[in-house]
């Protein structure tokens, strides 16, 4: 569905360039749910917004070898071509529904907007489709709620409206940028169950961005772990949790709360801070925080290496032998 090859994004600032995404390559398969996980500042959201031309240029500078979707290279599409793809063939759910929805327009108007733009629906046809979409995402009394404004909906309901807008034109790919972050755990569970159901019903591929490994475990087929604007590990979800290879992935898994016997275990943390990438990485970005760092890590930036079926890792340390990885 989507083939990203060596994508780069940097931001020009007064104090110099910030290299937010560095040579990122991945693919998305039909019907797959790909989970993208990492700390804040790891490059997850910037990567996905770069694909669709959603970053302001300047200060952003986006380049790379290619981003192929439906026979088009998104990096070389005109603004008009990208507008036709965004909201049409690729849907995007933003992180905060309160700031993503326009407060001065009704929910019905905002759902019908992509229908008018991409599908040419107007009048009663657009209204009927908007009503069906609200019913699809589980909002009761859909006909009446079309006339309501965003502030008249709860946080969970606003997120359902955002999902309805993203699904309006039957996209082939849906990108969800931490859509459950601001919601309480009960509403999170409802949204996750809704997305799981819609995915199987509609057959679309999904990229789900999150910092919550529990969400990844529950809904994703594959997981992509990012750090310092790079992919450090990619694996089927079961393999990632059973056999994490990168020290950063292992550290993330240890920060997840869990119970040992009758008492909760002490919550672990990753010491240090994520890097501010003032230059393209010439060495391992995780090295200052890594207990397994070795001399080579300070001299070279590791490339992703296959360690199993569909499982690759960018690290000089071999988790299986406990020593340096041999080329």
VEXSE-628148 format. One record per atom (N, C-alpha, C, O, CB): x, y, z; residue in three letters. Coordinates in steps of 0.2 Angstrom, whole numbers, plus 5000, padded with zeros to 4 digits. Each point is the difference from the previous one (the first is absolute). Glycine has a CB too. Layout:
! residues N
XYZALA/...
This chain:
! residues 327
500449945000UNK/499650065000UNK/500450065000UNK/499950054997UNK/499249895009UNK/501550064998UNK/500450065001UNK/500749985000UNK/500149955004UNK/499050115002UNK/501449974991UNK/500749985000UNK/500450065001UNK/500050044995UNK/499849864997UNK/500550115014UNK/500450065002UNK/500749984999UNK/500249955004UNK/498950105004UNK/501349994989UNK/500749984999UNK/500450065001UNK/500050064997UNK/499749864995UNK/500750085014UNK/500550055002UNK/499750075000UNK/500250054997UNK/500749884998UNK/498650085009UNK/499750065001UNK/500450045005UNK/500249985006UNK/498649974992UNK/501250125001UNK/500450045004UNK/499650075001UNK/499750024996UNK/501449935001UNK/498950075010UNK/499650065001UNK/500550045005UNK/500249985005UNK/498649974993UNK/501350125000UNK/500350045005UNK/499750075000UNK/499650014996UNK/501549935002UNK/499050095008UNK/499750065001UNK/500550065001UNK/500549995004UNK/498549955001UNK/500950114991UNK/500550065000UNK/499850045006UNK/499550035000UNK/500749974988UNK/500350015017UNK/499950055006UNK/500550055000UNK/500549994997UNK/498949915009UNK/500550154998UNK/500650055001UNK/500649975003UNK/500550034998UNK/498650055004UNK/500949865002UNK/500649975003UNK/500249954995UNK/500549965002UNK/499150075010UNK/500249964982UNK/500249954996UNK/499549954998UNK/499450005003UNK/501750015002UNK/499049944991UNK/499549954997UNK/499949955006UNK/500549985003UNK/499950044985UNK/499049965012UNK/499849945005UNK/499849944995UNK/499550014997UNK/500250075013UNK/500749874990UNK/499949944996UNK/499549955004UNK/500249965003UNK/500950054991UNK/498250005004UNK/499549975004UNK/499949934997UNK/499849955004UNK/499750164999UNK/500649874991UNK/499949944997UNK/500649984996UNK/500250044995UNK/498549975005UNK/501649935001UNK/500649994997UNK/500049934996UNK/500149955003UNK/500550125006UNK/499449934984UNK/500049944996UNK/499649955003UNK/500249945001UNK/501050094996UNK/498149995003UNK/499549955002UNK/499749964994UNK/499850034995UNK/499950045015UNK/500349864991UNK/499849964995UNK/499549955003UNK/500249965005UNK/500850064988UNK/498449975004UNK/499549955002UNK/499549994995UNK/499950044995UNK/500349995017UNK/499449924989UNK/499549984995UNK/499349995004UNK/500149985006UNK/500749984985UNK/498750045006UNK/499349995003UNK/499749954995UNK/499950024994UNK/500050095012UNK/499849844997UNK/499749954996UNK/499250005000UNK/499850035005UNK/501249894997UNK/498750064993UNK/499350005000UNK/499649975006UNK/500249955002UNK/499950054985UNK/499550045016UNK/499649975006UNK/500450005006UNK/499749975005UNK/499749974987UNK/501250085008UNK/500549995006UNK/499950065005UNK/499850064998UNK/501049884995UNK/499350055013UNK/500050055005UNK/500750015003UNK/500349955003UNK/498550035000UNK/501650074995UNK/500750015002UNK/500050055006UNK/499850064999UNK/500649924989UNK/499950005017UNK/500050045006UNK/500750045000UNK/500549974999UNK/498749955008UNK/500850144994UNK/500650045001UNK/500150035007UNK/499550035002UNK/500450004985UNK/500649955016UNK/500150015007UNK/500750035002UNK/500549994996UNK/498749925006UNK/500850145003UNK/500650035002UNK/499850065004UNK/499450025001UNK/501249944989UNK/499950075014UNK/499950055004UNK/499850064996UNK/500150014994UNK/500749955014UNK/498950094996UNK/499950074997UNK/500750034997UNK/500549995003UNK/498550035005UNK/500950004986UNK/500750034997UNK/500349954996UNK/500650014997UNK/499550075012UNK/499749864990UNK/500449944996UNK/499950014993UNK/500349964996UNK/499549975014UNK/499750114988UNK/499950014992UNK/499449964998UNK/499950004993UNK/501350015006UNK/498349965005UNK/499549974997UNK/499550044996UNK/499949984994UNK/500249945016UNK/499650134993UNK/499550044997UNK/500350044994UNK/499750014995UNK/499750005016UNK/501250024990UNK/500450034995UNK/500149964994UNK/499950024994UNK/500650055014UNK/499649874993UNK/500149954994UNK/499450004996UNK/500050004994UNK/500849935012UNK/498650054997UNK/499449994997UNK/499750074997UNK/499750004994UNK/500049915014UNK/500450154995UNK/499850064997UNK/500450024994UNK/499850034996UNK/499850015016UNK/501049944988UNK/500550014994UNK/499749964994UNK/500150034995UNK/500949995013UNK/498849924993UNK/499749964995UNK/499550044996UNK/499949994993UNK/500349915013UNK/499450144997UNK/499450034997UNK/500050074999UNK/499550044998UNK/499949875007UNK/501250124996UNK/500150074999UNK/499750045005UNK/499750064998UNK/500449924990UNK/499850005018UNK/499650045005UNK/500550045004UNK/499750045005UNK/499549874996UNK/501450104998UNK/500550045004UNK/500150074996UNK/500050004994UNK/500549905011UNK/499550154999UNK/500150074996UNK/500750004997UNK/500549995004UNK/498750065004UNK/500849974986UNK/500750004996UNK/500150084998UNK/499650024996UNK/500349855000UNK/500650175006UNK/500449985006UNK/499650015007UNK/499450025000UNK/501650024994UNK/499349935012UNK/500749995001UNK/500149924998UNK/500649995000UNK/499450105009UNK/499549874990UNK/500249934998UNK/500349994993UNK/499850044996UNK/499349935012UNK/501449994992UNK/500249974994UNK/500049934999UNK/500349965004UNK/500550144996UNK/498849874995UNK/499949935000UNK/500349984993UNK/499850024995UNK/499149995012UNK/501549934994UNK/500249974994UNK/500149935001UNK/499949975006UNK/500750144991UNK/499749854998UNK/500149935001UNK/500049974993UNK/499950034995UNK/499649975016UNK/500649934989UNK/500049974993UNK/499349994997UNK/499950024995UNK/501149925009UNK/498550045000UNK/499350004998UNK/499549985005UNK/500249975006UNK/500349994983UNK/498950065010UNK/499449975004UNK/499549984996UNK/499650044997UNK/500750045013UNK/499749864988UNK/499549974995UNK/499349985003UNK/500049965005UNK/501050004988UNK/498550075004UNK/499349985001UNK/499650004994UNK/499950064997UNK/500249995015UNK/499649904987UNK/499550004994UNK/500450024993UNK/499750034996UNK/499349995012UNK/501649964992UNK/500450024993UNK/500250075000UNK/500350024995UNK/499049905000UNK/500650125011UNK/500350075000UNK/500550005005UNK/500049975005UNK/498950074992UNK/501650005002UNK/500550025005UNK/499850065003UNK/500050064998UNK/500949894995UNK/498950055014UNK/499750055003UNK/500550065001UNK/499850065001UNK/499449865005UNK/501450064994UNK/500550065001UNK/500150044994UNK/500250065001UNK/500449875006UNK/499150054987UNK/500150044994UNK/499350024997UNK/499950024995UNK/501149925003UNK/498550055007UNK/499350024997UNK/499950075001UNK/500350045004UNK/499349855000UNK/500050144992UNK/499850075000UNK/499550015006UNK/499749965003UNK/500550064985UNK/499850055015UNK/499550015006UNK/499349984998UNK/499649975004UNK/501150124999UNK/499149914991UNK/499349984998UNK/500049935000UNK/499449975002UNK/500550134990UNK/500649865006UNK/499949935000UNK/500049975008UNK/499649965001UNK/501050044988UNK/499850045015UNK/500049985007UNK/499350015003UNK/499849965004UNK/501450064997UNK/498550044997UNK/499350015003UNK/499549954998UNK/499649995004UNK/500750134996UNK/499849854994UNK/499549954998UNK/500149945003UNK/499649965001UNK/500450094988UNK/500649945014UNK/500249935003UNK/499850015008UNK/499749955002UNK/501250034990UNK/499350085011UNK/499850015007UNK/499350005001UNK/499650044997UNK/501550025004UNK/498649905003UNK/499350005002UNK/499649964995UNK/499449985001UNK/500750135004UNK/500249874989UNK/499749964995UNK/500249935001UNK/499749955003UNK/500250154989UNK/500749895005UNK/500349935000UNK/500449985006UNK/500149955002UNK/500050064986UNK/500150055016UNK/500449995006UNK/499650045005UNK/500050065000UNK/501149924995UNK/498749995011UNK/499650045005UNK/500550015006UNK/500549965001UNK/498449994996UNK/501050105007UNK/500550025005UNK/499650025006UNK/499550055000UNK/501449994992UNK/499249935014UNK/499750025006UNK/500550035004UNK/500549975002UNK/498749934998UNK/500750165002UNK/500450045004UNK/500049995007UNK/499549975003UNK/500550124988UNK/500549935013UNK/500049985007UNK/499550035004UNK/499749975005UNK/501550024994UNK/498650085000UNK/499650035005UNK/499450024996UNK/500050054996UNK/500950005011UNK/498549924994UNK/499450014996UNK/499750075001UNK/499750034996UNK/500149855005UNK/500350155005UNK/499850075002UNK/500350054996UNK/499650054997UNK/500149925014UNK/500950034987UNK/500450054996UNK/500049984993UNK/500150044996UNK/500649985014UNK/499149924988UNK/500049984993UNK/499350014997UNK/499950014994UNK/500949905009UNK/498750095001UNK/499350024998UNK/499950075000UNK/500250045005UNK/499349854999UNK/500250144991UNK/499950075000UNK/499450025004UNK/499449984999UNK/501050034990UNK/499750035016UNK/499450015005UNK/499450044997UNK/499550005004UNK/501450005005UNK/499250044986UNK/499550044997UNK/499549974995UNK/499650024997UNK/501150075005UNK/499549844996UNK/499649974995UNK/499749935004UNK/500349985004UNK/500450064986UNK/498749945007UNK/499749945003UNK/500449944998UNK/500450004996UNK/498550065004UNK/501049895004UNK/500349944999UNK/499849974993UNK/500449974996UNK/499750015016UNK/499350034986UNK/499749984994UNK/500450034994UNK/500249974995UNK/498750015010UNK/501250094996UNK/500350034994UNK/500749984999UNK/500349994995UNK/499150115008UNK/501049885003UNK/500749985000UNK/500049934997UNK/500649984997UNK/499750105012UNK/499349884992UNK/500049934997UNK/499850004993UNK/500349974996UNK/499449985015UNK/499950104987UNK/499850004993UNK/500550044996UNK/500049994993UNK/498850015010UNK/501750035000UNK/500550044996UNK/500449954996UNK/500150024994UNK/499950075015UNK/500349864993UNK/500449964996UNK/499549964995UNK/500349984994UNK/500550005015UNK/498650014992UNK/499549974996UNK/499950044994UNK/500049984994UNK/499549965015UNK/500550134992UNK/499950044994UNK/500650014996UNK/500050004994UNK/499250065013UNK/501449944997UNK/500650014997UNK/500349944996UNK/500250014994UNK/500150075015UNK/499649864993UNK/500349954997UNK/499549954997UNK/500249964995UNK/500750055013UNK/498549994994UNK/499549964996UNK/499550034997UNK/499649974996UNK/500649955013UNK/499850154991UNK/499550044996UNK/499349995003UNK/499550014996UNK/501249974994UNK/499250005016UNK/499349995003UNK/499850075002UNK/500350045004UNK/499949844999UNK/499150134996UNK/499850075003UNK/499349985002UNK/499749954999UNK/500950124993UNK/499149985012UNK/499350005002UNK/499849945004UNK/500449985005UNK/499350084985UNK/499849915008UNK/499749945004UNK/500549945000UNK/500049965005UNK/498850084993UNK/501549954996UNK/500549945000UNK/500550015005UNK/500249955003UNK/499550044985UNK/500650075012UNK/500650015005UNK/499749995007UNK/500349985005UNK/500350104987UNK/498849955010UNK/499750005006UNK/499949925002UNK/500149985006UNK/499450144993UNK/500249844997UNK/499949935001UNK/500649975002UNK/500149965004UNK/498950044988UNK/501650015004UNK/500649975001UNK/500350025007UNK/500349965003UNK/499950034984UNK/499750075015UNK/500350035006UNK/499649965006UNK/500349995005UNK/500050124989UNK/499149885005UNK/499649975005UNK/500249935001UNK/500149975005UNK/498950104992UNK/501149894997UNK/500349945000UNK/500649995004UNK/500249955004UNK/499250034985UNK/501150075010UNK/500650005003UNK/500050015007UNK/500349965004UNK/500250084986UNK/499050005013UNK/500050015007UNK/499749945003UNK/500249985006UNK/499650144993UNK/499749844998UNK/499849945002UNK/500549955000UNK/500049955005UNK/498950084991UNK/501549974999UNK/500649954999UNK/500550005006UNK/500249955003UNK/499750064985UNK/500250055015UNK/500550015005UNK/499650005007UNK/500350025005UNK/500550054987UNK/498649915008UNK/499649995006UNK/499850065004UNK/499950005006UNK/500849914995UNK/499150154995UNK/499750065003UNK/499249995000UNK/499850004994UNK/501250075003UNK/498749935008UNK/499249995000UNK/499750064997UNK/500350065001UNK/499749865009UNK/499450074988UNK/499650064998UNK/500450044994UNK/500050065001UNK/499349945010UNK/500949974984UNK/500550034996UNK/499750064996UNK/500350054999UNK/500249845000UNK/498950104999UNK/499750054996UNK/499950075004UNK/500250054997UNK/499149864997UNK/500650095012UNK/499950065004UNK/500850025002UNK/500150065000UNK/498849905005UNK/501550004996UNK/500750025002UNK/500450034994UNK/500550045001UNK/499549875007UNK/499850084986UNK/500350044994UNK/499950075001UNK/500550044998UNK/499349874995UNK/499750125011UNK/499950075000UNK/500450035006UNK/500050065001UNK/498949924994UNK/501449975009UNK/500450035006UNK/500750024999UNK/500349984995UNK/499049945011UNK/501050124998UNK/500650034999UNK/500549965005UNK/499849965004UNK/499850154994UNK/501149895000UNK/500449955004UNK/500050015007UNK/500149955004UNK/500650064987UNK/499250055012UNK/500050015007UNK/499449965004UNK/500049995006UNK/500650124992UNK/498949874998UNK/499449975002UNK/500149925001UNK/499649965002UNK/499750134993UNK/501349895003UNK/500249935000UNK/500649995006UNK/500350045001UNK/499449944987UNK/500349965015UNK/500549985005UNK/500649994996UNK/500049994994UNK/499249965014UNK/501450044996UNK/500649984997UNK/500049944995UNK/500350004995UNK/500350065015UNK/499149894993UNK/500049944996UNK/499550004994UNK/500249974995UNK/500049975016UNK/499350104990UNK/499650014994UNK/500350044995UNK/499949994994UNK/499150005013UNK/501450064995UNK/500350044995UNK/500549964996UNK/500150014994UNK/499850095013UNK/500549854997UNK/500449964996UNK/499749954995UNK/500349994995UNK/500450025015UNK/498749974992UNK/499649964995UNK/499850044994UNK/500049984994UNK/499649965016UNK/500350134991UNK/499850044994UNK/500650014996UNK/500050004994UNK/499250065013UNK/501449944996UNK/500750014996UNK/500149934996UNK/500250014994UNK/500350075015UNK/499349874994UNK/500049934996UNK/499650004995UNK/500149984994UNK/500249965016UNK/499050094991UNK/499550004994UNK/500350044995UNK/499949984994UNK/499250015014UNK/501250074993UNK/500250044995UNK/500649974996UNK/500050004994UNK/499750105013UNK/500749864997UNK/500649974996UNK/499849944996UNK/500349984995UNK/500450055015UNK/498749944992UNK/499749944996UNK/499550034994UNK/499849954997UNK/500449985014UNK/499750134989UNK/499450024996UNK/500149984993UNK/499549984997UNK/500450125010UNK/500749904990UNK/500149984993UNK/500349934999UNK/500349994994UNK/499850135003UNK/499849845007UNK/500249935000UNK/500750004998UNK/500249974995UNK/498749995002UNK/501650065007UNK/500750004999UNK/500349935000UNK/499849965003UNK/500350165002UNK/500449884991UNK/500449935000UNK/500550005006UNK/500149945002UNK/499850064985UNK/500350065015UNK/500550005006UNK/499750055005UNK/499850054998UNK/501249924995UNK/499050015013UNK/499850055006UNK/500650015004UNK/500349955003UNK/498550014997UNK/501450105001UNK/500650015005UNK/499650045006UNK/499750055000UNK/501249964991UNK/499349955015UNK/499750035006UNK/500650025005UNK/500449965002UNK/498649964997UNK/501050155002UNK/500550035004UNK/499850005008UNK/499750055002UNK/500750014987UNK/499849895014UNK/499850005008UNK/499350025001UNK/499950055004UNK/501349974998UNK/498349954995UNK/499350035000UNK/499749985007UNK/499550035002UNK/500449954986UNK/500449985017UNK/499749995006UNK/500450035006UNK/499849995006UNK/499749904989UNK/501050155003UNK/500450035006UNK/499650045005UNK/500249995006UNK/500850014986UNK/498650045006UNK/499650055004UNK/499449975003UNK/499750035004UNK/500850064990UNK/499449845005UNK/499449975003UNK/500149965006UNK/500649975001UNK/499050034987UNK/499949995016UNK/500149955006UNK/500049934997UNK/499849994994UNK/499650105014UNK/500849874996UNK/500149934998UNK/499449964998UNK/500049964995UNK/500950045013UNK/498550024995UNK/499449974997UNK/499850024993UNK/499949964996UNK/499750045016UNK/500550064987UNK/499950034993UNK/500549974995UNK/499949994994UNK/499550125011UNK/501249894998UNK/500649974995UNK/499849934998UNK/500049994994UNK/500850085012UNK/499049894999UNK/499849934998UNK/499450004995UNK/500049964995UNK/500450005016UNK/499150094989UNK/499550004995UNK/500250024994UNK/499849974995UNK/499450065014UNK/501350024990UNK/500350024994UNK/500449954997UNK/499949994994UNK/500150125010UNK/500449855000UNK/500449954997UNK/499649944997UNK/500149974995UNK/500850065013UNK/498549954996UNK/499649954997UNK/499650024994UNK/499949964995UNK/500050005017UNK/499950114988UNK/499750024994UNK/500550004994UNK/499849984994UNK/499550105013UNK/501349944993UNK/500550004995UNK/500149934998UNK/500149984994UNK/500550125010UNK/499549855001UNK/500149934998UNK/499449974996UNK/500149974995UNK/500550025015UNK/498850034992UNK/499449984996UNK/500050034993UNK/499849964995UNK/499650035016UNK/500750074989UNK/500050044993UNK/500549974995UNK/499950004994UNK/499650105012UNK/501149894997UNK/500549974996UNK/499849944996UNK/500149994995UNK/500850065013UNK/498849904996UNK/499849944997UNK/499450014996UNK/499949964995UNK/500549985015UNK/499250104991UNK/499450014996UNK/500250044994UNK/499749984994UNK/499650025016UNK/501150054990UNK/500250044994UNK/500649974996UNK/500150024994UNK/499350085012UNK/501049864998UNK/500649974996UNK/500650054999UNK/500449994995UNK/498849935000UNK/500850145008UNK/500550054999UNK/500649985004UNK/500049975005UNK/499250124993UNK/501449945000UNK/500650005003UNK/500150065005UNK/499750054998UNK/500849894992UNK/499850055016UNK/500050055005UNK/500750015002UNK/500449955002UNK/498450025002UNK/501450094997UNK/500650025004UNK/499850035006UNK/499750055000UNK/501049964990UNK/499549965016UNK/499850025007UNK/500650035004UNK/500449965001UNK/498649964999UNK/501050145001UNK/500550035003UNK/499950015008UNK/499450025002UNK/500950044987UNK/500149925015UNK/499950005007UNK/500649995004UNK/500649984997UNK/498349975001UNK/501150075008UNK/500649995005UNK/499849945005UNK/500349995005UNK/500050134994UNK/499149855000UNK/499749955005UNK/500149934997UNK/499749984995UNK/499550115009UNK/501349884998UNK/500149934998UNK/499449955001UNK/500049954997UNK/501250075005UNK/498450005003UNK/499449955001UNK/499550014995UNK/499749954998UNK/500550075014UNK/499850044985UNK/499550014994UNK/500349964994UNK/499649964996UNK/500150155008UNK/501049894995UNK/500349964994UNK/499949935001UNK/499849964995UNK/501050135004UNK/499249885007UNK/500049935002UNK/499249984998UNK/499949944998UNK/501050065011UNK/498750044992UNK/499349984999UNK/499750014993UNK/499549964998UNK/500450085013UNK/500450004985UNK/499750014993UNK/500449994994UNK/499849994995UNK/499550095011UNK/501449934995UNK/500450004994UNK/500349934998UNK/500049955004UNK/500450165000UNK/499749894989UNK/500349944997UNK/500850005001UNK/500349955001UNK/498750044991UNK/501250075006UNK/500850015000UNK/500150075004UNK/499550045001UNK/500749904988UNK/500450065014UNK/500250065004UNK/500650034997UNK/500549964999UNK/498949995012UNK/500650124989UNK/500650034998UNK/500250055006UNK/499650045002UNK/500149964985UNK/500949995015UNK/500350045006UNK/500450054998UNK/500549994996UNK/499449915011UNK/500050164994UNK/500450064998UNK/500350035006UNK/499850015005UNK/499450014985UNK/501450015008UNK/500450045005UNK/500550044996UNK/500349984996UNK/499649935013UNK/500150164993UNK/500550044997UNK/499850014993UNK/500550014996UNK/500449965012UNK/498550034990UNK/499850004993UNK/500249954995UNK/500050004994UNK/500250115008UNK/500049835001UNK/500149944996UNK/499649945003UNK/499850005005UNK/501450044993UNK/498849914997UNK/499749945002UNK/500549955003UNK/500549994997UNK/498650024994UNK/500849975016UNK/500549965003UNK/499949935000UNK/500449965001UNK/499950145006UNK/499049884993UNK/499849934999UNK/499350004997UNK/499650045001UNK/501149935010UNK/499249984985UNK/499449984996UNK/499949935001UNK/500449964999UNK/499750134993UNK/499349895010UNK/499949935001UNK/499249985001UNK/499650055001UNK/501549945005UNK/498749954992UNK/499349985002UNK/499950015008UNK/500549995004UNK/499549934986UNK/499450105012UNK/499950025007UNK/500249955004UNK/500350015006UNK/498850064990UNK/500749865003UNK/500149955004UNK/500849995001UNK/500249995006UNK/498849954991UNK/501450074998UNK/500749995001UNK/500350065004UNK/500549995004UNK/499549954985UNK/499750125010UNK/500350065003UNK/499949995008UNK/500550025003UNK/499250054987UNK/499849905012UNK/499850005007UNK/500449935003UNK/500250005006UNK/498750064993UNK/501249894997UNK/500349945002UNK/500750015000UNK/500449975004UNK/498649964992UNK/501350104998UNK/500750004999UNK/500250074998UNK/500350014995UNK/499749875002UNK/500050175007UNK/500250074998UNK/500850005000UNK/500349975004UNK/498750085002UNK/501249984988UNK/500749994999UNK/500450075001UNK/500649995002UNK/499149934989UNK/500050135008UNK/500350075001UNK/500050025008UNK/499549995003UNK/500250044985UNK/500849995015UNK/500050025007UNK/499550065001UNK/499750005006UNK/501549974995UNK/498650074994UNK/499550055001UNK/499349965001UNK/499650025004UNK/501150074990UNK/499249875002UNK/499449965000UNK/499949965007UNK/499550005003UNK/500549994984UNK/500549985015UNK/500049975006UNK/499950055006UNK/499649985005UNK/501249934990UNK/499550155004UNK/499950055006UNK/499350025000UNK/499750015005UNK/501550024994UNK/498549984995UNK/499350024999UNK/499549955004UNK/499650025003UNK/500750044986UNK/499949885009UNK/499549945003UNK/500150005007UNK/499549985004UNK/500649964986UNK/500550085013UNK/500049995007UNK/499750065004UNK/499850005006UNK/501349954992UNK/498750114998UNK/499750055003UNK/499249995000UNK/499650045004UNK/501350044992UNK/498949875001UNK/499349985001UNK/499849975006UNK/500349965003UNK/499750024985UNK/499550055016UNK/499849985007UNK/499849924999UNK/499649994996UNK/500150135008UNK/500549845001UNK/499849935000UNK/500049985008UNK/500350035004UNK/500149954984UNK/499249975013UNK/500049975007UNK/500449945000UNK/500149964996UNK/498850085005UNK/501549965005UNK/500449945002UNK/499749975007UNK/500150035005UNK/500950024989UNK/498649905005UNK/499749975006UNK/499450055003UNK/499750024996UNK/501449925007UNK/498950075003UNK/499550045003UNK/500150075000UNK/499650045001UNK/500149865006UNK/501050124992UNK/500150075000UNK/500350024994UNK/500349974996UNK/500050025016UNK/499650084986UNK/500250034994UNK/500750015000UNK/500350025005UNK/498650034993UNK/501549934996UNK/500750015000UNK/500150074999UNK/499650044998UNK/500649854997UNK/500450135007UNK/500350074999UNK/500050024993UNK/500349964996UNK/500350035015UNK/499150074987UNK/500050024993UNK/500750024998UNK/500350055004UNK/498549994997UNK/501549944994UNK/500650014998UNK/500050064995UNK/499550024997UNK/500949865004UNK/500250164998UNK/500050054996UNK/500650004995UNK/500549965002UNK/498950115007UNK/500649964986UNK/500650014995UNK/500450065002UNK/499750064999UNK/499749884992UNK/501250065012UNK/500350065002UNK/500250044994UNK/500149974995UNK/500449975015UNK/499650134991UNK/500250044995UNK/499450034996UNK/499449985002UNK/501649964997UNK/499150094996UNK/499550044995UNK/500149984993UNK/500649984998UNK/499450115010UNK/499549914988UNK/500149994993UNK/500450054997UNK/500050065002UNK/498949884997UNK/501550044996UNK/500450054997UNK/499750064996UNK/499549984997UNK/501349935002UNK/499550145000UNK/499850064996UNK/500549994994UNK/500650025000UNK/498950065009UNK/500249904985UNK/500549984994UNK/500250064996UNK/499650034996UNK/499849865004UNK/501150145002UNK/500350064997UNK/500449994994UNK/500250044996UNK/499850015015UNK/500149884988UNK/500449984994UNK/499749934998UNK/499849965004UNK/501350114999UNK/499049914991UNK/499849934998UNK/500449955004UNK/500650015002UNK/499250024986UNK/499949925015UNK/500449955004UNK/500649974997UNK/499949964995UNK/499050025011UNK/501750034997UNK/500649974998UNK/500249945005UNK/500449964999UNK/500050154996UNK/499249895011UNK/500149945004UNK/499349985003UNK/499550034998UNK/501750025005UNK/498849905001UNK/499449985003UNK/499750055004UNK/500350025005UNK/500149864995UNK/498950144999UNK/499750065004UNK/499849975007UNK/500050055004UNK/499650004985UNK/500349895012UNK/499949985007UNK/500649985004UNK/499949995006UNK/499149964989UNK/501650065002UNK/500649985004UNK/500050035007UNK/500249975005UNK/500450024984UNK/499350085012UNK/500150035006UNK/499549975006UNK/500250015006UNK/500150094988UNK/499249875004UNK/499549975005UNK/500049935000UNK/499649965004UNK/499750134994UNK/501249874998UNK/500049934999UNK/500549975005UNK/500650015000UNK/499050004988UNK/500149945016UNK/500549965004UNK/500449954996UNK/500549975003UNK/498750045006UNK/500649984985UNK/500449954996UNK/500550034995UNK/500349974995UNK/498749955006UNK/501150154999UNK/500450044995UNK/500749975001UNK/500349995005UNK/498950114996UNK/501149904993UNK/500749984999UNK/500450064996UNK/499650044997UNK/500149835004UNK/500950124998UNK/500450054997UNK/499850014993UNK/499950064997UNK/501049915009UNK/498949984990UNK/499750014993UNK/499450045000UNK/499950034995UNK/500649865002UNK/499150115008UNK/499450045000UNK/500150084999UNK/499650034997UNK/499949885010UNK/501150114995UNK/500250075000UNK/500350024993UNK/500150064999UNK/500149935014UNK/500049964983UNK/500350014994UNK/499549994994UNK/500150034995UNK/501049945010UNK/498449994996UNK/499649984994UNK/499350005002UNK/499849995006UNK/501149944989UNK/498650085000UNK/499350005001UNK/499849934997UNK/500049994994UNK/499950145005UNK/499849835005UNK/499949934998UNK/499450004995UNK/499550045001UNK/500949915010UNK/499750004984UNK/499449994995UNK/499649955003UNK/500249955004UNK/500550094986UNK/498749965007UNK/499549945002UNK/500349944997UNK/500149994994UNK/498950095007UNK/501049875003UNK/500249934999UNK/499549955001UNK/499750005005UNK/501550034997UNK/498649924993UNK/499549955001UNK/500349955006UNK/500549985000UNK/499150034988UNK/499949985017UNK/500249955005UNK/499449955000UNK/500149955005UNK/500550145002UNK/499049914989UNK/499449955000UNK/499550014994UNK/500150054997UNK/500049935016UNK/499449984986UNK/499650014995UNK/499550075001UNK/499750005005UNK/500349874993UNK/500150184998UNK/499750065001UNK/500250045006UNK/499750055002UNK/499449904993UNK/501550035008UNK/500350045006UNK/500750024998UNK/500449974999UNK/498949965009UNK/500850144993UNK/500650034999UNK/500250055005UNK/499550035003UNK/500449954985UNK/500750035014UNK/500250055005UNK/500650044998UNK/500549974997UNK/499049955012UNK/500650144993UNK/500550044999UNK/500550015006UNK/499950045004UNK/499450024987UNK/501149895011UNK/500450005006UNK/500649954999UNK/500049954996UNK/499050075011UNK/501650004996UNK/500649974999UNK/500049945006UNK/500549965000UNK/500150144995UNK/499049915010UNK/499949955005UNK/499649944998UNK/499450014998UNK/500850085011UNK/500049854992UNK/499549944999UNK/499749985006UNK/500349975005UNK/500549994986UNK/498550045009UNK/499749985006UNK/500049935001UNK/499949985006UNK/499350124992UNK/500949864997UNK/500049935001UNK/500649975003UNK/500049955004UNK/499350044986UNK/501350045008UNK/500649985003UNK/500350045006UNK/500449985004UNK/499949984984UNK/499450105013UNK/500250055005UNK/500750034999UNK/500350035004UNK/499049905003UNK/500950074986UNK/500650034998UNK/499950044994UNK/499550014998UNK/501249905008UNK/499950114991UNK/500050044994UNK/499649964994UNK/500249945000UNK/500850125004UNK/498749974992UNK/499749974994UNK/500549994995UNK/500350054998UNK/498649995004UNK/501249904995UNK/500549994995UNK/499750014993UNK/499449984998UNK/501249945009UNK/499750124989UNK/499750014993UNK/500049944996UNK/499850014994UNK/500750105006UNK/
